[in-house]
Amino acid sequence: MAGKGSRVLGIDPGLATTGISILDIKGSDYDPIYSGCIITKKDTPLSVRVVNIYNELSDIIDKYKPDCMAIEELFFSSNTKTAIAVGHSRGVLMLAGGIKGLDVYEYTPLEIKQAVVGYGRATKKQIKYMLMAILGVKDGFFPNKDDAWDAMAVSICHANMYKFKNKTG
């Protein structure tokens, strides 16, 4: 990510709603390029839903040509059914990135919140507030979906973590 800058594809995975962001990074400057969601319908068969997720993400990768992909790791909760559904989505999303030749980086929800807000138990409202401050955008800049904001937080996390790892070795 040094020199010319980098374009990061950030992903907040989900089977019903997957948040997607594209962030350009040059030095300490962040330029949000795209933010949106891939949405699949609950009454659609799983096999069709994952194909739709794969195809939509592949189209986004082809259009925006990111240098790498950062994705939120699976958060294990007491709802096993939800965890399995998100796992299906994550697998397909990572497959799309891998097939397109992207390096894929994974971050925990705790790492993402710490990178953006400085506090691992930050609320969605706090994350959104900090993203608006970091990116210099107003409410309404992104789609009114937490998943889109969360995807941008994943991109910012990657940018910060990557810079830190390069400086510290």
N, C-alpha and C positions, 0 to 999 in steps of 0.2 A: 504494500500500500504506500510505499514511499515514492517520492518523485512526482510522477504524473497524477497521482491520486488513485482512487479506487471506487468502484461501484459495488455496493453490497445489496444483496437480496435478503431481506429479513422476513421471517415467517413465524407466525403464531398459529400452530397447527390445530385443526379441528375437523371433524367429519361434516358437521352441519355448516360451520363458518370457519374459514381459514383466512387469517389476516395476512396481507402481503404488502411489503414496502420495498421501494428502491431508494437508496440513499447514496449520493455522491459525496466522497470524502476527499478533501485536499488539505493537507496539514490539519489545522484545527477548525477548518470551515466545513460545515455540513449543509448539503443542498438536497432537500427532499424532492425526488423526481416523480414518485408514484406512491400512492397508498390506496388500497382497496381490499376487497374480500372476494374469495371464491365461496359461493354458497351452493349447497346441495340440499335437495328436499328429502325430508324424513321418510316419505312414503315411496321413495325410489329405491330399488334394490342396491345393496351394498356394492355389488360388482359394477354397476353403472355409476354410482357415486364416486368410487375411486378412479374410474376411467375419466370422469369429468374433471376431477381434481388434477389428475396427471396432465390431461390435455390443456386445461386452462393455465397451469403453471408453465408448461412447456412453451405455450404461446407468449407468456409474459417474459420468459427467459429469452426467447428468440427476438422479441421486440426491443427489450431494454439492455440486453447483453451484459449482465452483471459479471463481475470478476470472481465473486464467491457467494456462498449462501450461508446464512446464519439462521439456525432454527432453535426454538425453545424445546428443551428436553421435556419428556413426559413427567408430569407431576402426579404422583400416586396419591389418590384420595381414597376415601372409603367406597366410592362408587366404581366398582370394577367394570361395569358395562361402559361407562363413559371413558375409562382409561383404555379399554380395548378399542373403542371407536377412534379415539385420538391416535392410538398406536397404528391402526390401519392407515389413517391419514398421513402420519409422520413417515411411515414406510414408503408410501407412494410419492410423497413430496421429496424425500431423500433420493429415491430412485430417479425422479425427473432431474434433479440437480446433478446426480452422478452421471447419468446418461449424457447430459449436456456438457460434461467435463468440468463442472464447478467443484472447487474444494468446499466441503461442507463442515461447518463448525456448529457445535451444540453448546447451549448455555442453559443453566438452571433458572427457574423463576427468581430465585434468590440473587443470583449473579446479575440478572437483567435489572432488577429493581435497585440493587446497589449501584450499578453503573449509571443509571439514569437519575435516581433520587438520592442515593447515598444511604439508603435505609432498606434493608431486605424485606421488611413487612409493609412497604408502602402500599397505599390504596390505588385503585384505578384513577381516581380523581387527582391524586398527587403525581402519578406518572404522567397523566395528560398535561397537567400544569407545567411540569418540568420540561416535557417535550416541546411545548409551545415556547417556553423561554429559550431552550437550547437552539431550536430551529428558527426562532424569530417569526413564528406563524401565529395566526389567531384561531380561535375556536371556529370550526366550520371549514378549515383548510382541508382536513381529511374527512372521509365519510364519517357520519355520526355512528360509528360502530367501535366499540372498545377493541375489537380484534385488529382493526386497522392501526389504531394507536399502539397496541401491544406489539405488532409487527415492526413498527418504526422503533420502538424501544429495543427490540432485538437487534436491529441494525446499529443503533447507537452503542449498545453494549459491545457488539463485535468491534466497532471502530475503537472504542476505548480499551478493550482488552488486547486487541492486536497491537495498538501503539505501546501499551504498557509492557507486553511481552517482548517487543522489539527493543525497547529501551533497557530492560533488565536482563535480557538474554534468556 
